Amino acid sequence: MVLLSIWSIGLSIYILRKIKLPSKKGIISSAVFALLVSIAYLGIQKGIEAVIFNGIMAGIPTLLCSLAVFSVMEKNYGIKIISKGKKYAPFVSIVIAVVSGVVLSIINILLMKDSNAVDFGISISRLMVCLSPAIFEEIACRAIFMAFGLYAVGKEKASKFQKFTIWFMMCFPHTVAHGYDIVSTILLCILFGLPFTILQRKRDITSAMISHGIVDAIRFTIFGLGL
């Protein structure tokens, strides 16, 4: 995951050097994302040291990648943080995210139930941790590749190969970074990476964040944090 973060940081810096910072709203939103990711583990890792460590490891990549994603979005490259324009569009995004999150959670539980002991518990710490995968992974491990791909293609219509490359980069590197064997990696890429990518490309980034957060929230609630 460290190498993927470095890669993402490099892409975000490249984009920001080319098209500069986003608007004030984009900068503030990026800072909020980074802050939430930085404090995500406070419930299980006490002290300012935990915030600093998580800020360096996940907060900074989230900040830089968010800035780049917002910057590309504001240049009308087809990225949506939250769907707008139609009546109830944000509400529809939330509904889609919740439904997909529940469905993916059921799949996740079925995959994990035979190899992980149940450690059921509902707590603030277990829910706070979900902020990291929901925001950091969806922005710095997925959306940044979408932003870079769309920026690289430009205003011209993307070829089939270019479209495939964007989709592949949004799915595969993040799954590989988890360190599973090749069969498990392909399976997880199809079952989880692809649905989150579809949400980002076909709906908006917020729906992917919420869906991802629900999957991990249910996972941590049932199986605990020691995974």
Backbone as CSV, one residue per row, in Angstrom:
resi,resn,N_x,N_y,N_z,CA_x,CA_y,CA_z,C_x,C_y,C_z
1,MET,0.832,-1.208,0.000,0.000,0.000,0.000,0.871,1.264,0.000
2,VAL,2.071,1.156,0.603,2.973,2.307,0.628,3.400,2.687,-0.786
3,LEU,3.769,1.672,-1.582,4.186,1.946,-2.960,3.046,2.557,-3.768
4,LEU,1.833,2.069,-3.534,0.677,2.614,-4.234,0.441,4.064,-3.834
5,SER,0.643,4.373,-2.553,0.484,5.751,-2.079,1.508,6.674,-2.731
6,ILE,2.753,6.191,-2.839,3.809,6.986,-3.482,3.462,7.233,-4.946
7,TRP,2.986,6.206,-5.604,2.557,6.307,-7.005,1.443,7.344,-7.131
8,SER,0.462,7.263,-6.239,-0.673,8.192,-6.270,-0.230,9.624,-6.015
9,ILE,0.683,9.796,-5.073,1.217,11.127,-4.781,1.901,11.705,-6.017
10,GLY,2.675,10.855,-6.692,3.353,11.306,-7.907,2.378,11.767,-8.972
11,LEU,1.309,11.017,-9.170,0.296,11.400,-10.159,-0.393,12.703,-9.769
12,SER,-0.694,12.845,-8.482,-1.395,14.050,-8.032,-0.515,15.285,-8.183
13,ILE,0.759,15.159,-7.855,1.682,16.286,-8.017,1.805,16.678,-9.491
14,TYR,1.875,15.674,-10.358,1.956,15.934,-11.797,0.727,16.721,-12.271
15,ILE,-0.461,16.265,-11.856,-1.701,16.939,-12.261,-1.741,18.371,-11.737
16,LEU,-1.381,18.542,-10.460,-1.445,19.871,-9.853,-0.445,20.831,-10.491
17,ARG,0.693,20.316,-10.914,1.673,21.167,-11.597,1.137,21.609,-12.954
18,LYS,0.331,20.758,-13.574,-0.179,21.055,-14.910,-1.392,21.985,-14.874
19,ILE,-2.341,21.712,-13.964,-3.595,22.488,-13.994,-3.884,23.231,-12.687
20,LYS,-2.901,23.249,-11.787,-2.965,24.062,-10.571,-4.004,23.544,-9.570
21,LEU,-4.124,24.279,-8.470,-5.024,23.898,-7.390,-6.488,24.102,-7.791
22,PRO,-7.391,23.386,-7.153,-8.819,23.602,-7.412,-9.303,24.869,-6.733
23,SER,-10.578,25.089,-6.751,-11.176,26.249,-6.100,-11.050,26.148,-4.582
24,LYS,-11.410,27.235,-3.904,-11.366,27.247,-2.438,-12.221,26.131,-1.847
25,LYS,-13.370,25.885,-2.440,-14.251,24.813,-1.979,-13.571,23.459,-2.110
26,GLY,-12.873,23.249,-3.222,-12.150,21.997,-3.426,-11.017,21.821,-2.437
27,ILE,-10.329,22.923,-2.129,-9.224,22.873,-1.166,-9.747,22.530,0.227
28,ILE,-10.835,23.171,0.621,-11.425,22.904,1.943,-11.914,21.459,2.033
29,SER,-12.591,20.990,1.005,-13.083,19.610,0.992,-11.926,18.625,1.080
30,SER,-10.843,18.906,0.369,-9.669,18.039,0.407,-9.061,17.994,1.807
31,ALA,-9.008,19.163,2.464,-8.469,19.233,3.823,-9.345,18.446,4.802
32,VAL,-10.653,18.513,4.618,-11.577,17.761,5.479,-11.372,16.261,5.285
33,PHE,-11.257,15.823,4.042,-10.999,14.409,3.771,-9.716,13.951,4.459
34,ALA,-8.668,14.737,4.321,-7.375,14.383,4.912,-7.456,14.324,6.432
35,LEU,-8.179,15.262,7.032,-8.335,15.282,8.479,-9.081,14.047,8.965
36,LEU,-10.170,13.696,8.295,-10.957,12.525,8.698,-10.133,11.246,8.607
37,VAL,-9.335,11.143,7.560,-8.472,9.970,7.413,-7.406,9.948,8.511
38,SER,-6.878,11.105,8.854,-5.809,11.193,9.858,-6.281,10.793,11.251
39,ILE,-7.546,11.056,11.569,-8.058,10.750,12.907,-8.821,9.424,12.941
40,ALA,-8.833,8.706,11.814,-9.652,7.498,11.711,-9.296,6.448,12.765
41,TYR,-8.011,6.352,13.101,-7.571,5.301,14.021,-7.448,5.774,15.465
42,LEU,-7.940,6.963,15.750,-7.813,7.489,17.111,-8.483,6.598,18.148
43,GLY,-9.539,5.904,17.750,-10.250,5.057,18.699,-9.462,3.868,19.179
44,ILE,-8.466,3.436,18.394,-7.670,2.274,18.785,-6.189,2.605,18.945
45,GLN,-5.796,3.773,18.488,-4.408,4.215,18.654,-4.432,5.589,19.307
46,LYS,-4.238,5.615,20.614,-4.399,6.857,21.368,-3.236,7.822,21.152
47,GLY,-3.542,9.110,21.294,-2.495,10.121,21.329,-2.274,10.840,20.016
48,ILE,-1.599,11.972,20.127,-1.309,12.792,18.966,-0.369,12.079,18.007
49,GLU,0.456,11.145,18.550,1.382,10.393,17.709,0.638,9.611,16.634
50,ALA,-0.530,9.049,17.017,-1.327,8.273,16.067,-1.836,9.169,14.943
51,VAL,-2.268,10.374,15.303,-2.770,11.306,14.303,-1.649,11.708,13.347
52,ILE,-0.473,11.981,13.900,0.661,12.376,13.070,1.066,11.252,12.126
53,PHE,1.149,10.031,12.666,1.555,8.886,11.843,0.547,8.641,10.720
54,ASN,-0.737,8.600,11.076,-1.762,8.369,10.061,-1.871,9.544,9.100
55,GLY,-1.575,10.742,9.605,-1.573,11.905,8.731,-0.509,11.806,7.664
56,ILE,0.659,11.290,8.051,1.762,11.133,7.099,1.478,9.999,6.121
57,MET,1.031,8.864,6.647,0.861,7.662,5.834,-0.383,7.708,4.940
58,ALA,-1.456,8.320,5.430,-2.706,8.323,4.660,-3.277,9.722,4.438
59,GLY,-3.106,10.600,5.429,-3.671,11.941,5.313,-3.060,12.758,4.189
60,ILE,-1.739,12.741,4.096,-1.065,13.511,3.048,-1.415,12.997,1.655
61,PRO,-1.339,11.670,1.417,-1.781,11.186,0.100,-3.230,11.548,-0.205
62,THR,-4.100,11.466,0.814,-5.502,11.825,0.608,-5.640,13.291,0.239
63,LEU,-4.900,14.159,0.921,-4.952,15.591,0.640,-4.516,15.893,-0.785
64,LEU,-3.349,15.401,-1.175,-2.809,15.694,-2.498,-3.678,15.111,-3.607
65,CYS,-4.116,13.867,-3.404,-4.950,13.229,-4.426,-6.323,13.893,-4.522
66,SER,-6.869,14.299,-3.390,-8.157,15.000,-3.412,-8.038,16.313,-4.167
67,LEU,-6.972,17.049,-3.914,-6.752,18.314,-4.622,-6.693,18.078,-6.132
68,ALA,-5.966,17.034,-6.529,-5.841,16.727,-7.955,-7.183,16.314,-8.549
69,VAL,-7.926,15.475,-7.820,-9.232,15.014,-8.310,-10.197,16.190,-8.454
70,PHE,-10.245,17.056,-7.443,-11.115,18.235,-7.520,-10.699,19.144,-8.667
71,SER,-9.395,19.294,-8.860,-8.900,20.167,-9.918,-9.327,19.657,-11.292
72,VAL,-9.180,18.342,-11.501,-9.603,17.752,-12.772,-11.116,17.852,-12.923
73,MET,-11.841,17.598,-11.852,-13.301,17.680,-11.883,-13.763,19.073,-12.297
74,GLU,-13.132,20.093,-11.763,-13.533,21.467,-12.048,-13.192,21.899,-13.469
75,LYS,-12.359,21.095,-14.149,-12.060,21.368,-15.555,-13.013,20.624,-16.481
76,ASN,-14.085,20.078,-15.900,-15.148,19.417,-16.686,-14.652,18.189,-17.443
77,TYR,-13.963,17.314,-16.728,-13.494,16.067,-17.327,-14.420,14.891,-17.009
78,GLY,-15.582,15.149,-16.454,-16.541,14.070,-16.239,-16.496,13.397,-14.887
79,ILE,-15.719,13.938,-13.954,-15.672,13.380,-12.605,-16.747,14.046,-11.757
80,LYS,-17.416,13.249,-10.939,-18.447,13.788,-10.048,-18.175,13.346,-8.614
81,ILE,-18.047,14.316,-7.717,-17.939,13.993,-6.302,-19.305,13.532,-5.793
82,ILE,-20.346,14.242,-6.169,-21.720,13.864,-5.852,-22.593,14.251,-7.040
83,SER,-23.470,13.370,-7.438,-24.331,13.643,-8.594,-25.275,14.804,-8.322
84,LYS,-25.408,15.675,-9.304,-26.309,16.820,-9.199,-27.037,16.976,-10.529
85,GLY,-27.827,18.002,-10.620,-28.488,18.302,-11.888,-29.891,17.771,-12.002
86,LYS,-30.135,16.607,-11.423,-31.483,16.047,-11.435,-32.061,16.080,-10.032
87,LYS,-33.386,16.140,-9.941,-34.055,16.171,-8.663,-33.745,14.905,-7.874
88,TYR,-33.413,15.094,-6.629,-33.101,13.994,-5.707,-31.840,13.209,-6.086
89,ALA,-31.008,13.734,-6.970,-29.805,13.015,-7.410,-28.894,12.621,-6.244
90,PRO,-28.592,13.530,-5.297,-27.757,13.117,-4.158,-28.401,12.017,-3.326
91,PHE,-29.717,12.108,-3.137,-30.437,11.084,-2.372,-30.366,9.738,-3.081
92,VAL,-30.514,9.745,-4.391,-30.427,8.506,-5.169,-29.043,7.890,-5.026
93,SER,-28.003,8.736,-5.018,-26.640,8.241,-4.835,-26.485,7.534,-3.490
94,ILE,-27.072,8.112,-2.459,-26.986,7.521,-1.126,-27.708,6.178,-1.087
95,VAL,-28.893,6.124,-1.695,-29.660,4.869,-1.726,-28.882,3.782,-2.466
96,ILE,-28.338,4.132,-3.619,-27.537,3.176,-4.393,-26.339,2.703,-3.579
97,ALA,-25.694,3.636,-2.882,-24.520,3.299,-2.075,-24.880,2.342,-0.944
98,VAL,-25.992,2.606,-0.260,-26.404,1.760,0.859,-26.761,0.360,0.372
99,VAL,-27.533,0.296,-0.701,-27.928,-1.019,-1.238,-26.712,-1.819,-1.685
100,SER,-25.833,-1.190,-2.446,-24.632,-1.893,-2.915,-23.731,-2.267,-1.752
101,GLY,-23.646,-1.384,-0.745,-22.823,-1.685,0.426,-23.331,-2.886,1.190
102,VAL,-24.647,-2.998,1.338,-25.241,-4.142,2.046,-25.021,-5.433,1.252
103,VAL,-25.238,-5.383,-0.050,-25.043,-6.566,-0.890,-23.589,-7.030,-0.841
104,LEU,-22.651,-6.094,-0.983,-21.229,-6.443,-0.933,-20.832,-6.932,0.448
105,SER,-21.474,-6.420,1.490,-21.186,-6.873,2.852,-21.596,-8.325,3.039
106,ILE,-22.731,-8.696,2.483,-23.182,-10.087,2.564,-22.177,-11.010,1.881
107,ILE,-21.705,-10.591,0.711,-20.687,-11.374,-0.001,-19.420,-11.477,0.840
108,ASN,-19.013,-10.358,1.443,-17.808,-10.325,2.257,-17.923,-11.248,3.469
109,ILE,-19.072,-11.242,4.116,-19.291,-12.103,5.280,-19.226,-13.570,4.878
110,LEU,-19.826,-13.922,3.748,-19.799,-15.304,3.278,-18.378,-15.764,2.973
111,LEU,-17.550,-14.847,2.470,-16.163,-15.181,2.170,-15.311,-15.330,3.427
112,MET,-15.674,-14.591,4.486,-14.855,-14.537,5.684,-15.303,-15.467,6.804
113,LYS,-16.527,-15.929,6.777,-17.100,-16.613,7.948,-16.399,-17.914,8.303
114,ASP,-15.819,-18.599,7.347,-15.181,-19.881,7.629,-13.747,-19.749,8.118
115,SER,-13.153,-18.581,7.903,-11.743,-18.416,8.265,-11.511,-17.359,9.344
116,ASN,-12.577,-16.741,9.855,-12.435,-15.698,10.871,-13.455,-15.898,11.979
117,ALA,-12.969,-15.778,13.212,-13.852,-15.929,14.368,-14.710,-14.676,14.536
118,VAL,-15.959,-14.900,14.929,-16.866,-13.770,15.156,-16.450,-13.026,16.426
119,ASP,-16.368,-11.716,16.315,-16.033,-10.857,17.456,-16.966,-9.649,17.408
120,PHE,-18.260,-9.921,17.558,-19.269,-8.894,17.363,-19.159,-7.780,18.404
121,GLY,-19.266,-6.562,17.931,-19.237,-5.415,18.824,-19.492,-4.131,18.064
122,ILE,-20.274,-3.258,18.662,-20.540,-1.957,18.055,-19.885,-0.880,18.903
123,SER,-18.971,-0.122,18.309,-18.264,0.914,19.060,-17.845,2.034,18.113
124,ILE,-17.572,3.176,18.699,-17.119,4.329,17.920,-15.803,4.016,17.220
125,SER,-14.909,3.322,17.910,-13.596,3.029,17.336,-13.714,2.179,16.072
126,ARG,-14.599,1.174,16.109,-14.769,0.320,14.932,-15.366,1.091,13.760
127,LEU,-16.215,2.039,14.052,-16.824,2.832,12.993,-15.869,3.909,12.476
128,MET,-15.081,4.502,13.376,-14.126,5.533,12.960,-13.091,4.988,11.990
129,VAL,-12.640,3.765,12.232,-11.617,3.163,11.379,-12.081,3.103,9.926
130,CYS,-13.381,2.973,9.724,-13.929,2.854,8.370,-13.701,4.107,7.535
131,LEU,-13.436,5.229,8.180,-13.174,6.459,7.440,-11.938,6.325,6.551
132,SER,-10.977,5.526,7.003,-9.745,5.380,6.230,-9.975,4.677,4.898
133,PRO,-10.516,3.444,4.886,-10.769,2.828,3.576,-11.802,3.571,2.747
134,ALA,-12.821,4.105,3.408,-13.891,4.777,2.668,-13.387,6.016,1.938
135,ILE,-12.481,6.753,2.551,-11.989,7.998,1.948,-10.625,7.809,1.302
136,PHE,-9.652,7.353,2.088,-8.282,7.211,1.579,-8.214,6.277,0.374
137,GLU,-8.791,5.077,0.494,-8.680,4.111,-0.588,-9.469,4.524,-1.822
138,GLU,-10.626,5.147,-1.621,-11.427,5.557,-2.772,-10.850,6.774,-3.484
139,ILE,-10.145,7.625,-2.752,-9.542,8.811,-3.364,-8.121,8.527,-3.844
140,ALA,-7.262,8.084,-2.931,-5.834,7.955,-3.233,-5.473,6.646,-3.919
141,CYS,-6.355,5.663,-3.898,-6.055,4.374,-4.532,-6.943,4.082,-5.734
142,ARG,-7.929,4.938,-5.972,-8.841,4.678,-7.088,-9.142,5.942,-7.900
143,ALA,-9.705,6.964,-7.257,-10.140,8.155,-7.998,-8.989,8.882,-8.678
144,ILE,-7.800,8.860,-8.070,-6.657,9.558,-8.663,-6.293,8.967,-10.023
145,PHE,-6.485,7.654,-10.187,-6.195,7.024,-11.481,-7.251,7.419,-12.512
146,MET,-8.487,7.574,-12.060,-9.530,8.075,-12.947,-9.198,9.496,-13.384
147,ALA,-8.809,10.333,-12.421,-8.498,11.722,-12.724,-7.326,11.835,-13.691
148,PHE,-6.276,11.058,-13.428,-5.104,11.114,-14.313,-5.444,10.605,-15.703
149,GLY,-6.216,9.502,-15.771,-6.577,8.949,-17.067,-7.416,9.903,-17.889
150,LEU,-8.407,10.521,-17.263,-9.265,11.458,-17.977,-8.494,12.703,-18.392
151,TYR,-7.577,13.158,-17.521,-6.751,14.314,-17.873,-5.839,13.978,-19.050
152,ALA,-5.259,12.769,-19.030,-4.346,12.362,-20.097,-5.068,12.246,-21.438
153,VAL,-6.298,11.744,-21.411,-7.080,11.630,-22.641,-7.488,13.004,-23.149
154,GLY,-7.784,13.911,-22.218,-8.174,15.265,-22.599,-9.630,15.338,-23.004
155,LYS,-9.957,16.318,-23.782,-11.338,16.553,-24.183,-11.785,15.653,-25.335
156,GLU,-10.854,14.934,-25.928,-11.211,14.040,-27.019,-11.911,12.796,-26.485
157,LYS,-12.644,12.132,-27.350,-13.334,10.910,-26.966,-12.318,9.801,-26.749
158,ALA,-12.405,9.143,-25.601,-11.447,8.096,-25.277,-11.650,6.871,-26.155
159,SER,-10.551,6.253,-26.553,-10.632,5.010,-27.315,-11.016,3.869,-26.378
160,LYS,-11.360,2.723,-26.931,-11.710,1.564,-26.110,-10.539,1.152,-25.230
161,PHE,-9.334,1.210,-25.794,-8.157,0.845,-25.015,-7.936,1.825,-23.865
162,GLN,-8.114,3.112,-24.126,-7.962,4.114,-23.070,-9.008,3.928,-21.972
163,LYS,-10.243,3.631,-22.358,-11.288,3.375,-21.370,-10.951,2.156,-20.527
164,PHE,-10.501,1.100,-21.184,-10.124,-0.114,-20.462,-8.988,0.168,-19.488
165,THR,-8.010,0.953,-19.924,-6.866,1.269,-19.067,-7.311,2.015,-17.811
166,ILE,-8.199,2.978,-17.970,-8.696,3.734,-16.812,-9.416,2.805,-15.848
167,TRP,-10.295,1.965,-16.372,-11.027,1.031,-15.521,-10.075,0.061,-14.826
168,PHE,-9.115,-0.461,-15.583,-8.152,-1.413,-15.022,-7.351,-0.782,-13.893
169,MET,-6.873,0.434,-14.106,-6.051,1.106,-13.090,-6.875,1.473,-11.858
170,MET,-8.161,1.670,-12.021,-9.005,1.958,-10.867,-9.310,0.703,-10.057
171,CYS,-9.206,-0.457,-10.698,-9.538,-1.727,-10.032,-8.319,-2.467,-9.483
172,PHE,-7.364,-2.721,-10.379,-6.345,-3.728,-10.094,-5.250,-3.316,-9.104
173,PRO,-4.599,-2.156,-9.266,-3.498,-1.816,-8.350,-3.916,-1.827,-6.882
174,HIS,-5.090,-1.301,-6.559,-5.546,-1.270,-5.171,-5.730,-2.678,-4.617
175,THR,-6.258,-3.589,-5.441,-6.447,-4.967,-4.995,-5.106,-5.659,-4.810
176,VAL,-4.186,-5.457,-5.729,-2.854,-6.064,-5.629,-2.135,-5.609,-4.365
177,ALA,-2.352,-4.349,-3.984,-1.667,-3.774,-2.824,-2.012,-4.479,-1.514
178,HIS,-3.089,-5.257,-1.494,-3.460,-5.980,-0.273,-2.599,-7.217,-0.048
179,GLY,-1.861,-7.639,-1.065,-0.879,-8.706,-0.881,-1.413,-10.123,-0.902
180,TYR,-2.561,-10.355,-1.530,-3.107,-11.711,-1.613,-2.495,-12.456,-2.798
181,ASP,-2.741,-13.767,-2.859,-2.281,-14.547,-4.003,-3.069,-14.144,-5.239
182,ILE,-2.611,-14.595,-6.395,-3.163,-14.121,-7.655,-4.641,-14.475,-7.821
183,VAL,-5.031,-15.693,-7.394,-6.438,-16.093,-7.527,-7.325,-15.218,-6.649
184,SER,-6.914,-15.019,-5.389,-7.686,-14.178,-4.464,-7.734,-12.740,-4.954
185,THR,-6.626,-12.266,-5.504,-6.562,-10.896,-6.008,-7.563,-10.681,-7.137
186,ILE,-7.605,-11.609,-8.086,-8.547,-11.495,-9.202,-9.986,-11.562,-8.698
187,LEU,-10.242,-12.478,-7.755,-11.588,-12.633,-7.206,-12.045,-11.359,-6.496
188,LEU,-11.180,-10.821,-5.648,-11.527,-9.607,-4.907,-11.649,-8.401,-5.831
189,CYS,-10.841,-8.386,-6.876,-10.923,-7.294,-7.847,-12.286,-7.291,-8.525
190,ILE,-12.774,-8.480,-8.872,-14.076,-8.598,-9.542,-15.223,-8.315,-8.575
191,LEU,-15.133,-8.885,-7.354,-16.239,-8.799,-6.402,-16.356,-7.436,-5.726
192,PHE,-15.192,-6.760,-5.495,-15.225,-5.509,-4.747,-14.625,-4.330,-5.518
193,GLY,-13.465,-4.540,-6.110,-12.829,-3.447,-6.845,-13.679,-2.937,-7.995
194,LEU,-14.249,-3.864,-8.763,-15.061,-3.475,-9.914,-16.346,-2.750,-9.506
195,PRO,-17.098,-3.233,-8.504,-18.300,-2.484,-8.089,-18.004,-1.072,-7.615
196,PHE,-16.923,-0.889,-6.832,-16.588,0.461,-6.375,-16.167,1.340,-7.554
197,THR,-15.489,0.732,-8.516,-15.098,1.479,-9.713,-16.324,1.883,-10.525
198,ILE,-17.274,0.968,-10.667,-18.509,1.268,-11.391,-19.249,2.432,-10.729
199,LEU,-19.301,2.413,-9.407,-19.970,3.507,-8.692,-19.292,4.843,-8.989
200,GLN,-17.953,4.862,-8.958,-17.236,6.112,-9.227,-17.442,6.591,-10.655
201,ARG,-17.355,5.672,-11.618,-17.426,6.075,-13.014,-18.852,6.370,-13.469
202,LYS,-19.807,5.548,-13.005,-21.170,5.659,-13.507,-22.072,6.512,-12.607
203,ARG,-21.715,6.676,-11.339,-22.533,7.490,-10.435,-21.727,8.665,-9.915
204,ASP,-20.985,8.456,-8.832,-20.131,9.502,-8.282,-19.207,8.912,-7.226
205,ILE,-18.208,9.677,-6.832,-17.219,9.205,-5.862,-17.852,9.008,-4.490
206,THR,-18.792,9.864,-4.118,-19.433,9.756,-2.810,-20.133,8.416,-2.629
207,SER,-20.809,7.938,-3.658,-21.499,6.647,-3.547,-20.506,5.517,-3.310
208,ALA,-19.332,5.587,-3.948,-18.304,4.570,-3.730,-17.758,4.649,-2.309
209,MET,-17.560,5.862,-1.813,-17.077,6.045,-0.442,-18.052,5.449,0.574
210,ILE,-19.335,5.778,0.416,-20.339,5.290,1.361,-20.436,3.771,1.299
211,SER,-20.485,3.223,0.096,-20.583,1.778,-0.071,-19.380,1.072,0.549
212,HIS,-18.194,1.577,0.277,-16.959,1.004,0.832,-16.969,1.096,2.357
213,GLY,-17.413,2.235,2.874,-17.466,2.416,4.319,-18.428,1.433,4.977
214,ILE,-19.573,1.183,4.333,-20.556,0.240,4.882,-19.980,-1.172,4.922
215,VAL,-19.298,-1.571,3.863,-18.688,-2.910,3.817,-17.725,-3.106,4.981
216,ASP,-16.869,-2.116,5.222,-15.898,-2.244,6.308,-16.548,-2.090,7.671
217,ALA,-17.567,-1.236,7.778,-18.259,-1.067,9.061,-18.904,-2.376,9.500
218,ILE,-19.570,-3.048,8.578,-20.201,-4.337,8.902,-19.128,-5.395,9.167
219,ARG,-18.078,-5.371,8.408,-16.980,-6.318,8.619,-16.374,-6.162,10.008
220,PHE,-16.023,-4.931,10.390,-15.397,-4.688,11.688,-16.368,-4.942,12.834
221,THR,-17.649,-4.683,12.611,-18.644,-4.933,13.649,-18.767,-6.419,13.950
222,ILE,-18.715,-7.236,12.927,-18.910,-8.690,13.102,-17.610,-9.395,13.475
223,PHE,-16.508,-9.037,12.815,-15.260,-9.782,12.995,-14.195,-9.047,13.792
224,GLY,-14.440,-7.808,14.171,-13.469,-7.064,14.945,-12.426,-6.387,14.087
225,LEU,-11.460,-5.745,14.745,-10.439,-4.965,14.050,-9.141,-5.724,13.825
226,GLY,-9.000,-6.873,14.416,-7.736,-7.612,14.304,-7.633,-8.429,13.052
227,LEU,-7.794,-7.763,11.890,-7.754,-8.479,10.638,-6.644,-7.944,9.743
